Amino acid sequence: MSFQSTLVRTASLMLATALLAACGGGGGGSSVPPPTAAPTPTPLPSNNATAGGTNSIGTTGRTLAVASAFCNVNQTTQQQSIARQAAMSAVTQPDGGLPRYRATPPARGVTYVPGAIEVTYHTAAMTQRSTMSVQERAVGSQLTSTLTFDRLGLTTHVLSVAPGTEGNAIAALSAQPGVVSVSRPMYRSKTSATTANFPNDNFYDGLIVTGQPAPASPFFQNSGDGGEWDMHLICLSHAWAYAVAADNTLGVANAGAIGTGMTIGVIDTGVDPTHPDLANKVLSTGKVFDKGLGQEVTTESMHDNDGHGTDVAGIAAADTNNGIGFVGAGYNAKILPYKVFPDPPTSGPDAGCPPGTSSPACQSSTADIAAAINDAVAQKVSVINLSLGGPCPDDPAVASAVSNAVANNIVVVAAAGNDGTNSLDCPGGDPGVIPVGASAINDFTNPGTTTESVASYSDYDVTHATTWGVVAPGGDAQNCTSSSCNDNDSLHYIEHIWTTTAAPGTINCSPPSGATTPTVPEPVGDCRLEINGTSQASPHVAGIVALMRGVNPTLTPAQIGQMLCASAVDIGDPKEGCGRVDAYRAVAKAINDPSVP
């Protein structure tokens, strides 16, 4: 596996979408029985076709030519999850409009954090720390952060120096004994997007209006009605059904199938813990690293004033089966949030961080990203999501942090990038990472026929064309310019939650207008929007990984990558890598269910 990505924040409205759906009934799947032991999965074959390559998660035997939109199952009755069964009780009406955002590429080129350098040592050489300190002070530097990569035998010192002296400091320290590398931290971007329009409010089973028929399968959504087509397309309901004995082919209840006990580290713009779809999901031990030097900032809240991190966290694991809003792919999984982007400026030319901006005020430092990854490793998360990226090769500290996380048995999932090029962003392209591109519904090329393809903006790896990674729903709005999008088709976007404190006009936080006695009222503060991007695709996969580890905690990152690849659906697009991810088949492989089609 390999995935390259960098953190350069291109816009306040340019990250991933969240993945929560409206469900009636009690919250969090509390009625699900305790998990039972899952059988050891059948080993998957190695991918001989990519021997010697680094950025490939491939394995032989991937699923081909599956009618994926219908989630076919080997059961006499096609049982759905408890969340799906309960959801139909939610009755609401349109809420007056929702912003829409089109994926745009981040600011490109390599830019560096001024006044910062990273010195990586062999950890064994740290016995000479006093000597190293003298050497570091001799170049006029001050130690701001120490990053230890325990499984790699490496330690990185992040140093602050006077801006303009970085080159001299690098030259002097490179010659010292025990030094592996000296580099400058880079900036990285979010991997989603921009341009507003206004659709109706959407839910997992679509917009259910009093007196109107419910949206039909397979998407529970159409071009004019909102809904979570993305969650239905990847067959999440059938994956979740493994948590209910009567609803699955094994006849055994496994609470891990709804992510119980799993934690997803979301390294992004922070989260909005007051959002009703996240209030019960966010762990309080998240941290802020947003000053560029890999140093924890204890004086700031991790509250998300951008929106991207909230959206990504929601897609990964919004509060599901709680009677409001959206579902999250990871269902019961918890969110450990990290804020590595500064709050967007509120005035001046970079106010709100418009698309393509290269302002440091709208970007994240690789030193901060590496520090957040290291902390997530220390807190023993199950999976890390990185909906951010930039040019490869990656910063040495981030590459080491990613490699160290994988060596500590943590799955790292990252966005492929939004440039529409044949090479991945980093850290998506770093070895060991599961890179995720974006797929989209195409109902415009041949009206009346719905197909699925890789989104026009989604990056891929031409060198490992069939094995570089997977794609997941990200949407692909049409007829867009840099400033507007003339596309009112709800099937072309991913809808999910957004922060309650984003810039005015960039979200919809209104309660439903004109609702006729809804069974489950939509709460004030249930902010949301529609958006495109590989930032939105990546957390779908992070949530699925939480389900796979939930049913089989013994799985290694490499095994999970192989299973995702082997269970992916061939959508007939040369840019799809292993194919479009299928949650049901991936979890079935993880739990070793022999009856999956």
MIVOZA-506980 format. One record per residue (C-alpha): x, y, z; residue in one letter; residue number from 1. Coordinates in nm, 2 decimals. Each point is the difference from the previous one (the first is absolute). Last residue first. Layout:
residues N
        x        y        z   senu   pavo
        X        Y        Z      a    NUM
...
END
This chain:
residues 597
        x        y        z   senu   pavo
    -2.20    -1.32    -0.36      p    597
     0.06    -0.03     0.38      v    596
    -0.08    -0.35     0.13      s    595
     0.35    -0.08     0.15      p    594
    -0.02     0.26     0.28      d    593
     0.36     0.04     0.12      n    592
    -0.06     0.29     0.24      i    591
     0.25     0.22    -0.19      a    590
    -0.12    -0.13    -0.34      k    589
    -0.36     0.08     0.09      a    588
     0.11     0.35     0.13      v    587
     0.15     0.07    -0.34      a    586
    -0.29    -0.15    -0.19      r    585
    -0.25     0.22     0.18      y    584
     0.21     0.31    -0.01      a    583
     0.06     0.00    -0.37      d    582
     0.28     0.22    -0.12      v    581
     0.01     0.11    -0.36      r    580
     0.27    -0.18    -0.20      g    579
     0.36    -0.13     0.05      c    578
     0.14     0.31    -0.17      g    577
    -0.31     0.20    -0.14      e    576
     0.18     0.20    -0.26      k    575
    -0.06    -0.25    -0.29      p    574
    -0.38     0.03     0.07      d    573
    -0.21    -0.31    -0.03      g    572
    -0.18     0.02     0.33      i    571
     0.18    -0.31     0.14      d    570
    -0.13    -0.04     0.35      v    569
     0.25    -0.03     0.29      a    568
     0.02    -0.32     0.21      s    567
     0.36    -0.10    -0.09      a    566
     0.12     0.36     0.04      c    565
    -0.16     0.06     0.34      l    564
     0.12    -0.34     0.11      m    563
     0.36     0.07    -0.11      q    562
     0.01     0.33     0.18      g    561
    -0.15    -0.16     0.31      i    560
     0.26    -0.27    -0.01      q    559
     0.28     0.25    -0.03      a    558
    -0.13     0.21     0.29      p    557
    -0.01    -0.31     0.22      t    556
    -0.32    -0.19     0.09      l    555
    -0.01    -0.13     0.35      t    554
    -0.29     0.22     0.10      p    553
    -0.25    -0.20    -0.21      n    552
    -0.36     0.12     0.01      v    551
     0.09     0.35     0.12      g    550
     0.31     0.01    -0.21      r    549
    -0.22    -0.03    -0.31      m    548
    -0.25     0.25     0.13      l    547
     0.27     0.26     0.08      a    546
     0.14    -0.06    -0.35      v    545
    -0.34     0.08    -0.14      i    544
     0.01     0.33     0.18      g    543
     0.34     0.09    -0.13      a    542
    -0.12    -0.10    -0.35      v    541
    -0.29     0.25     0.01      h    540
     0.24     0.25     0.16      p    539
     0.21     0.00    -0.32      s    538
    -0.27     0.07    -0.26      a    537
    -0.10     0.34     0.16      q    536
     0.36     0.13    -0.01      s    535
     0.01    -0.15    -0.35      t    534
    -0.23     0.29    -0.09      g    533
    -0.35     0.12    -0.06      n    532
    -0.24     0.19     0.23      i    531
    -0.36     0.04     0.12      e    530
    -0.07     0.18     0.33      l    529
    -0.10    -0.05     0.36      r    528
    -0.08     0.16     0.33      c    527
    -0.22    -0.18     0.25      d    526
     0.02     0.30     0.24      g    525
    -0.37     0.02     0.06      v    524
    -0.13    -0.35     0.02      p    523
    -0.19    -0.18    -0.27      e    522
    -0.32    -0.12     0.15      p    521
    -0.06    -0.38     0.02      v    520
    -0.36    -0.09    -0.09      t    519
    -0.03     0.32    -0.20      p    518
    -0.32     0.20     0.07      t    517
    -0.04     0.14    -0.35      t    516
     0.33     0.17    -0.08      a    515
    -0.04     0.34    -0.16      g    514
     0.37     0.09     0.06      s    513
     0.24    -0.25     0.14      p    512
     0.24     0.14     0.27      p    511
     0.26     0.23    -0.14      s    510
     0.37    -0.07     0.01      c    509
     0.08     0.02    -0.37      n    508
     0.37     0.07    -0.07      i    507
     0.23     0.24    -0.18      t    506
    -0.21     0.31     0.02      g    505
     0.15     0.12     0.33      p    504
     0.35    -0.14     0.06      a    503
     0.01    -0.33     0.18      a    502
    -0.10    -0.01     0.37      t    501
    -0.27    -0.28     0.00      t    500
     0.25    -0.23    -0.17      t    499
    -0.10    -0.21    -0.30      w    498
    -0.20    -0.33    -0.03      i    497
    -0.05    -0.21    -0.31      h    496
    -0.10     0.00    -0.36      e    495
     0.22    -0.16    -0.27      i    494
    -0.08     0.16    -0.34      y    493
    -0.09    -0.10    -0.36      h    492
    -0.31    -0.19     0.10      l    491
    -0.15     0.32     0.13      s    490
    -0.03     0.13    -0.36      d    489
    -0.02     0.38     0.01      n    488
     0.31     0.07    -0.20      d    487
     0.09     0.34    -0.13      n    486
     0.30     0.05     0.23      c    485
     0.16     0.33     0.06      s    484
     0.33     0.19     0.06      s    483
     0.28    -0.21    -0.15      s    482
    -0.24    -0.14    -0.26      t    481
    -0.23    -0.30     0.02      c    480
    -0.23    -0.17    -0.25      n    479
     0.01    -0.33     0.18      q    478
     0.03    -0.11     0.37      a    477
     0.20    -0.31     0.07      d    476
    -0.07    -0.21     0.31      g    475
     0.24    -0.14     0.25      g    474
    -0.11    -0.36     0.04      p    473
     0.29    -0.24     0.05      a    472
     0.30    -0.10    -0.21      v    471
     0.26    -0.26     0.09      v    470
     0.38    -0.02     0.00      g    469
     0.30    -0.03    -0.23      w    468
    -0.09    -0.35    -0.12      t    467
    -0.14     0.02    -0.36      t    466
     0.20     0.29    -0.14      a    465
     0.32    -0.04     0.20      h    464
     0.21     0.24    -0.21      t    463
    -0.31     0.20    -0.09      v    462
    -0.07     0.10     0.36      d    461
    -0.32     0.19     0.05      y    460
    -0.12     0.35     0.06      d    459
    -0.37     0.09     0.01      s    458
    -0.12     0.31    -0.17      y    457
    -0.21    -0.17    -0.27      s    456
    -0.17    -0.23     0.25      a    455
     0.06    -0.37    -0.07      v    454
    -0.31    -0.16    -0.15      s    453
    -0.35    -0.12     0.09      e    452
    -0.29    -0.05    -0.23      t    451
    -0.36     0.11    -0.01      t    450
    -0.19    -0.02    -0.33      t    449
    -0.31     0.22    -0.06      g    448
     0.21     0.28    -0.15      p    447
     0.32    -0.14    -0.16      n    446
     0.29     0.23     0.09      t    445
    -0.21     0.16     0.28      f    444
    -0.06    -0.27     0.26      d    443
     0.36    -0.06     0.10      n    442
     0.03    -0.08     0.37      i    441
     0.34     0.07     0.14      a    440
     0.32    -0.17     0.13      s    439
     0.28     0.17     0.20      a    438
     0.35    -0.13     0.07      g    437
     0.12    -0.16     0.32      v    436
     0.36    -0.08     0.09      p    435
     0.06    -0.28     0.26      i    434
     0.34     0.10     0.15      v    433
     0.28    -0.25     0.05      g    432
     0.25     0.17    -0.23      p    431
    -0.08     0.38    -0.04      d    430
    -0.21     0.09    -0.31      g    429
    -0.30     0.12     0.21      g    428
     0.24     0.20     0.21      p    427
     0.05     0.14    -0.26      c    426
    -0.20     0.07    -0.31      d    425
    -0.04    -0.28    -0.26      l    424
     0.11     0.00    -0.36      s    423
    -0.20    -0.02    -0.32      n    422
    -0.15     0.35     0.04      t    421
    -0.36     0.12     0.06      g    420
     0.14     0.25     0.26      d    419
    -0.23    -0.09     0.28      n    418
     0.22    -0.23     0.22      g    417
     0.02    -0.37     0.10      a    416
    -0.15     0.06     0.34      a    415
     0.15    -0.20     0.29      a    414
    -0.06    -0.31     0.21      v    413
     0.26    -0.11     0.26      v    412
    -0.07    -0.34     0.18      v    411
     0.17    -0.02     0.34      i    410
     0.20    -0.32     0.07      n    409
     0.30     0.19     0.17      n    408
     0.20    -0.06    -0.31      a    407
    -0.28     0.18    -0.19      v    406
     0.03     0.30     0.23      a    405
     0.38     0.00    -0.03      n    404
    -0.02     0.01    -0.38      s    403
    -0.25     0.29     0.02      v    402
     0.21     0.19     0.25      a    401
     0.32    -0.06    -0.20      s    400
    -0.16     0.13    -0.32      a    399
    -0.14     0.30     0.19      v    398
     0.35     0.08     0.14      a    397
     0.17    -0.06    -0.34      p    396
    -0.23     0.24    -0.18      d    395
    -0.17    -0.18    -0.29      d    394
     0.14    -0.05    -0.34      p    393
    -0.26     0.10    -0.12      c    392
    -0.22     0.30    -0.04      p    391
    -0.29     0.08     0.23      g    390
    -0.27    -0.16     0.21      g    389
    -0.28     0.01     0.24      l    388
    -0.29    -0.23     0.11      s    387
     0.23    -0.20     0.23      l    386
    -0.20    -0.27     0.19      n    385
     0.17    -0.20     0.27      i    384
    -0.12    -0.35     0.10      v    383
    -0.03    -0.21     0.32      s    382
     0.13     0.27     0.23      v    381
     0.26    -0.09     0.26      k    380
     0.03     0.33     0.19      q    379
     0.38     0.00    -0.07      a    378
    -0.07    -0.06    -0.36      v    377
    -0.24     0.29    -0.01      a    376
     0.27     0.21     0.16      d    375
     0.25    -0.09    -0.27      n    374
    -0.24     0.08    -0.27      i    373
    -0.07     0.34     0.15      a    372
     0.38     0.08     0.02      a    371
     0.04    -0.10    -0.36      a    370
    -0.28     0.23    -0.11      i    369
     0.14     0.28     0.20      d    368
     0.35    -0.04    -0.15      a    367
    -0.17    -0.03    -0.34      t    366
    -0.13     0.35     0.05      s    365
    -0.36     0.08    -0.08      s    364
    -0.14     0.26    -0.24      q    363
    -0.24     0.29    -0.01      c    362
     0.19     0.26     0.21      a    361
     0.31    -0.11    -0.19      p    360
    -0.16     0.16    -0.30      s    359
     0.02    -0.21    -0.32      s    358
    -0.36     0.06    -0.10      t    357
    -0.14    -0.24    -0.26      g    356
    -0.35     0.01     0.12      p    355
    -0.10     0.28     0.24      p    354
     0.13    -0.01     0.36      c    353
    -0.30     0.15     0.18      g    352
     0.17     0.34    -0.01      a    351
     0.32    -0.03    -0.21      d    350
    -0.02     0.35    -0.15      p    349
    -0.07     0.17     0.33      g    348
    -0.25    -0.10     0.28      s    347
    -0.12    -0.30     0.20      t    346
     0.32    -0.20    -0.05      p    345
    -0.05    -0.38     0.01      p    344
     0.07    -0.17     0.34      d    343
     0.34    -0.16    -0.01      p    342
     0.03    -0.35    -0.15      f    341
     0.13    -0.29     0.21      v    340
    -0.30    -0.06     0.22      k    339
    -0.01    -0.36     0.12      y    338
    -0.31    -0.20     0.07      p    337
    -0.04    -0.34     0.16      l    336
    -0.34    -0.12    -0.13      i    335
    -0.18    -0.30     0.14      k    334
    -0.14    -0.30    -0.19      a    333
    -0.36    -0.09     0.04      n    332
    -0.11     0.05    -0.37      y    331
     0.34     0.00    -0.18      g    330
    -0.16     0.10    -0.33      a    329
    -0.17     0.29     0.17      g    328
    -0.38     0.05    -0.04      v    327
    -0.17     0.34    -0.05      f    326
    -0.22     0.24     0.18      g    325
    -0.23    -0.10     0.28      i    324
    -0.16    -0.31     0.17      g    323
     0.31    -0.13     0.17      n    322
     0.06    -0.31    -0.21      n    321
     0.35     0.13    -0.09      t    320
     0.20     0.27     0.17      d    319
     0.24     0.10    -0.27      a    318
     0.29    -0.23    -0.05      a    317
     0.22     0.04    -0.32      a    316
    -0.24     0.23    -0.19      i    315
    -0.05     0.21     0.31      g    314
     0.37     0.03     0.08      a    313
     0.07     0.11    -0.36      v    312
    -0.27     0.27     0.02      d    311
     0.11     0.12     0.34      t    310
     0.36     0.02    -0.13      g    309
    -0.09     0.20    -0.30      h    308
    -0.22     0.25     0.18      g    307
     0.24     0.29     0.05      d    306
    -0.07     0.12     0.36      n    305
     0.06    -0.35     0.14      d    304
     0.03     0.00     0.38      h    303
     0.34    -0.15     0.11      m    302
     0.01     0.27     0.26      s    301
     0.32     0.20     0.04      e    300
     0.24     0.07     0.29      t    299
     0.15    -0.35     0.01      t    298
     0.17     0.03    -0.34      v    297
     0.20    -0.32    -0.05      e    296
     0.33     0.06    -0.19      q    295
     0.07    -0.13    -0.34      g    294
     0.14     0.34    -0.11      l    293
    -0.26     0.13    -0.24      g    292
    -0.23     0.17     0.25      k    291
    -0.30    -0.24    -0.04      d    290
     0.05    -0.30     0.22      f    289
    -0.32    -0.03     0.21      v    288
    -0.09    -0.31     0.19      k    287
    -0.27    -0.26     0.04      g    286
    -0.04    -0.16     0.34      t    285
    -0.37     0.10     0.04      s    284
    -0.13    -0.28    -0.22      l    283
    -0.27     0.10    -0.25      v    282
    -0.29    -0.23    -0.06      k    281
    -0.29     0.12     0.22      n    280
    -0.01     0.36    -0.12      a    279
     0.08    -0.10    -0.36      l    278
    -0.34    -0.01    -0.17      d    277
    -0.14     0.28     0.22      p    276
     0.28     0.23    -0.09      h    275
     0.15     0.13     0.32      t    274
     0.32    -0.19    -0.04      p    273
     0.09     0.20    -0.31      d    272
     0.31    -0.17    -0.13      v    271
     0.37     0.09    -0.06      g    270
     0.13     0.13    -0.33      t    269
     0.15    -0.34    -0.09      d    268
     0.15    -0.31     0.15      i    267
    -0.29    -0.23     0.07      v    266
     0.11    -0.30     0.22      g    265
    -0.27    -0.27    -0.02      i    264
    -0.06    -0.20     0.32      t    263
    -0.16    -0.35     0.01      m    262
    -0.18    -0.16     0.30      g    261
    -0.32    -0.06    -0.19      t    260
     0.05     0.06    -0.37      g    259
    -0.35    -0.11    -0.11      i    258
     0.13    -0.34    -0.11      a    257
     0.19    -0.02     0.33      g    256
    -0.33    -0.08     0.17      a    255
     0.01    -0.35    -0.14      n    254
    -0.33    -0.19     0.01      a    253
     0.02    -0.35    -0.16      v    252
    -0.24    -0.14    -0.25      g    251
     0.29    -0.02    -0.25      l    250
    -0.21     0.12    -0.30      t    249
    -0.11     0.32     0.17      n    248
    -0.31     0.17     0.13      d    247
    -0.12    -0.24     0.27      a    246
     0.33     0.02     0.18      a    245
     0.02     0.38     0.01      v    244
     0.34     0.16    -0.01      a    243
     0.08    -0.16    -0.34      y    242
    -0.28     0.22    -0.13      a    241
     0.24     0.30     0.01      w    240
     0.17    -0.13    -0.32      a    239
    -0.34    -0.04    -0.17      h    238
    -0.10     0.36     0.08      s    237
     0.34     0.12    -0.12      l    236
    -0.05    -0.11    -0.36      c    235
     0.25     0.23    -0.16      i    234
    -0.27     0.15    -0.22      l    233
    -0.24     0.05     0.29      h    232
     0.25     0.22     0.19      m    231
     0.07     0.21    -0.31      d    230
    -0.37     0.05    -0.09      w    229
    -0.03     0.18     0.33      e    228
    -0.32     0.21    -0.07      g    227
    -0.12     0.31    -0.17      g    226
    -0.28     0.00    -0.26      d    225
     0.02     0.15    -0.35      g    224
     0.26    -0.22    -0.16      s    223
    -0.12    -0.31     0.18      n    222
     0.04    -0.15     0.34      q    221
    -0.07    -0.32     0.19      f    220
     0.30    -0.12    -0.20      f    219
    -0.11    -0.35    -0.10      p    218
    -0.28     0.05     0.09      s    217
    -0.29     0.25    -0.01      a    216
    -0.05     0.33     0.17      p    215
    -0.30    -0.01     0.24      a    214
    -0.33     0.08    -0.16      p    213
    -0.15     0.34     0.07      q    212
    -0.28     0.09     0.24      g    211
     0.24     0.13     0.27      t    210
     0.35     0.04    -0.15      v    209
     0.28    -0.25     0.05      i    208
     0.32     0.14    -0.15      l    207
     0.22    -0.30    -0.05      g    206
     0.05    -0.32     0.20      d    205
     0.33     0.12     0.15      y    204
    -0.12     0.36     0.01      f    203
     0.00     0.31    -0.22      n    202
    -0.10     0.37     0.04      d    201
    -0.07     0.16    -0.34      n    200
     0.25     0.15    -0.23      p    199
     0.17     0.35    -0.02      f    198
     0.30     0.10    -0.20      n    197
     0.36     0.08     0.10      a    196
     0.34    -0.04    -0.14      t    195
     0.28    -0.19     0.18      t    194
     0.21    -0.30     0.09      a    193
     0.17    -0.30     0.14      s    192
     0.36    -0.12     0.06      t    191
     0.13     0.22     0.28      k    190
     0.34     0.14    -0.06      s    189
     0.36    -0.05     0.13      r    188
     0.29     0.23     0.09      y    187
     0.36    -0.13     0.02      m    186
     0.23    -0.04     0.30      p    185
     0.37     0.06    -0.09      r    184
     0.25    -0.28    -0.02      s    183
     0.30    -0.16     0.17      v    182
     0.06    -0.38    -0.03      s    181
     0.15    -0.30     0.17      v    180
     0.22     0.19     0.25      v    179
     0.20    -0.22     0.24      g    178
     0.32     0.20    -0.06      p    177
    -0.03     0.36    -0.11      q    176
     0.04     0.11    -0.37      a    175
    -0.37     0.05    -0.06      s    174
    -0.01     0.24     0.30      l    173
     0.22     0.27    -0.17      a    172
    -0.16    -0.01    -0.34      a    171
    -0.36     0.00     0.14      i    170
     0.08     0.30     0.23      a    169
     0.15     0.19    -0.29      n    168
    -0.31    -0.07    -0.22      g    167
    -0.25     0.09     0.28      e    166
     0.16     0.34     0.07      t    165
    -0.27     0.21    -0.18      g    164
    -0.25    -0.02     0.28      p    163
     0.18    -0.02     0.33      a    162
     0.00    -0.36     0.12      v    161
    -0.26    -0.22     0.16      s    160
     0.09    -0.37     0.04      l    159
    -0.21    -0.32    -0.04      v    158
     0.21    -0.28     0.13      h    157
    -0.06    -0.34    -0.16      t    156
     0.07    -0.34     0.16      t    155
     0.05    -0.32    -0.19      l    154
     0.02    -0.37     0.10      g    153
    -0.28    -0.08    -0.24      l    152
    -0.24    -0.17     0.25      r    151
     0.03     0.27     0.26      d    150
    -0.04     0.30    -0.23      f    149
     0.07     0.28     0.25      t    148
    -0.10     0.36    -0.09      l    147
     0.16     0.27     0.21      t    146
    -0.14     0.35    -0.01      s    145
     0.11     0.37     0.03      t    144
     0.38    -0.02     0.03      l    143
     0.15     0.34    -0.05      q    142
     0.25     0.08    -0.28      s    141
     0.28     0.25    -0.03      g    140
     0.23    -0.23    -0.20      v    139
     0.21    -0.07     0.31      a    138
    -0.31    -0.08     0.20      r    137
    -0.05    -0.31    -0.21      e    136
     0.36    -0.12     0.03      q    135
    -0.01     0.06     0.38      v    134
    -0.33    -0.20     0.02      s    133
     0.15    -0.28    -0.20      m    132
     0.30    -0.02     0.24      t    131
    -0.24    -0.02     0.29      s    130
    -0.20    -0.26    -0.18      r    129
     0.29    -0.24    -0.05      q    128
    -0.20    -0.29     0.13      t    127
    -0.24     0.10    -0.28      m    126
     0.22    -0.19    -0.25      a    125
    -0.21    -0.31     0.05      a    124
    -0.30     0.20    -0.11      t    123
     0.16     0.05    -0.35      h    122
    -0.05     0.36    -0.05      y    121
    -0.25     0.21    -0.21      t    120
     0.04     0.38     0.00      v    119
    -0.30     0.20    -0.10      e    118
     0.02     0.37    -0.09      i    117
    -0.22     0.31     0.07      a    116
     0.03     0.37    -0.05      g    115
    -0.24     0.03    -0.29      p    114
    -0.23    -0.31    -0.06      v    113
     0.08    -0.11    -0.35      y    112
    -0.17     0.01    -0.34      t    111
     0.00    -0.28    -0.25      v    110
    -0.22     0.05    -0.31      g    109
    -0.37    -0.03    -0.02      r    108
    -0.29     0.19     0.17      a    107
    -0.28    -0.25     0.03      p    106
    -0.21    -0.14    -0.29      p    105
    -0.37     0.08    -0.01      t    104
    -0.29    -0.22     0.11      a    103
    -0.34     0.17    -0.04      r    102
    -0.20     0.13     0.29      y    101
    -0.37     0.01     0.06      r    100
    -0.18     0.21     0.26      p     99
    -0.34    -0.12     0.13      l     98
    -0.35     0.14    -0.04      g     97
    -0.33     0.08     0.17      g     96
    -0.03    -0.28     0.24      d     95
    -0.18    -0.25    -0.22      p     94
    -0.25    -0.22     0.19      q     93
     0.03    -0.25     0.28      t     92
    -0.12    -0.34     0.10      v     91
     0.24    -0.24     0.18      a     90
    -0.16    -0.34     0.06      s     89
     0.17    -0.15    -0.30      m     88
     0.33    -0.01     0.17      a     87
    -0.07    -0.29     0.24      a     86
     0.05    -0.28    -0.25      q     85
     0.31     0.16    -0.14      r     84
     0.16     0.04     0.34      a     83
    -0.09    -0.35     0.10      i     82
     0.19    -0.12    -0.31      s     81
    -0.16    -0.14    -0.31      q     80
    -0.13    -0.35    -0.08      q     79
    -0.02    -0.11    -0.36      q     78
    -0.23    -0.29     0.05      t     77
     0.10    -0.35    -0.14      t     76
     0.36     0.11     0.05      q     75
     0.31    -0.01    -0.22      n     74
     0.02     0.38    -0.04      v     73
    -0.01     0.25    -0.28      n     72
     0.09     0.36     0.10      c     71
    -0.22     0.15    -0.28      f     70
     0.24     0.28    -0.12      a     69
     0.28    -0.25    -0.02      s     68
    -0.12    -0.20    -0.30      a     67
     0.33    -0.18     0.02      v     66
     0.23    -0.02    -0.31      a     65
     0.31    -0.11     0.18      l     64
     0.09    -0.08     0.37      t     63
     0.37     0.00     0.06      r     62
     0.18    -0.33    -0.02      g     61
     0.37     0.09     0.02      t     60
     0.12     0.25     0.26      t     59
     0.08     0.37    -0.03      g     58
     0.10     0.25     0.26      i     57
     0.26     0.16    -0.21      s     56
     0.23     0.29     0.05      n     55
     0.34    -0.17     0.07      t     54
     0.07    -0.22    -0.30      g     53
     0.24    -0.29     0.01      g     52
    -0.27    -0.26    -0.06      a     51
    -0.30     0.17    -0.17      t     50
    -0.13    -0.29    -0.21      a     49
     0.08    -0.25     0.27      n     48
    -0.28     0.14     0.22      n     47
    -0.01    -0.23     0.30      s     46
    -0.29    -0.24     0.05      p     45
    -0.24     0.07     0.28      l     44
     0.01    -0.20     0.32      p     43
    -0.34    -0.13     0.11      t     42
    -0.13     0.21     0.28      p     41
     0.03    -0.11     0.37      t     40
    -0.34    -0.06     0.14      p     39
    -0.17     0.29     0.19      a     38
    -0.05    -0.02     0.37      a     37
    -0.34     0.12     0.11      t     36
    -0.09     0.37     0.04      p     35
    -0.25     0.10     0.28      p     34
    -0.36     0.02    -0.11      p     33
    -0.13     0.30    -0.20      v     32
    -0.27     0.19     0.18      s     31
     0.23     0.30     0.06      s     30
     0.04     0.06    -0.37      g     29
     0.12     0.35     0.04      g     28
    -0.32     0.18     0.06      g     27
    -0.36    -0.12     0.04      g     26
    -0.26     0.01    -0.28      g     25
    -0.02     0.19    -0.32      g     24
     0.28     0.04    -0.24      c     23
     0.12     0.29    -0.20      a     22
     0.34    -0.07    -0.15      a     21
     0.36     0.09     0.08      l     20
     0.30     0.00    -0.25      l     19
     0.20     0.32     0.01      a     18
     0.14     0.19    -0.29      t     17
     0.37     0.05    -0.06      a     16
     0.18     0.33    -0.05      l     15
     0.00     0.32    -0.20      m     14
    -0.23     0.25     0.16      l     13
     0.25     0.19     0.20      s     12
     0.22    -0.02    -0.29      a     11
     0.34    -0.12    -0.12      t     10
     0.14    -0.14     0.32      r      9
     0.34    -0.14    -0.08      v      8
     0.05    -0.34     0.17      l      7
     0.20    -0.24    -0.21      t      6
    -0.08    -0.34    -0.12      s      5
     0.17    -0.31    -0.14      q      4
    -0.15    -0.35     0.02      f      3
     0.16    -0.34    -0.02      s      2
    -0.11    -0.35     0.06      m      1
END
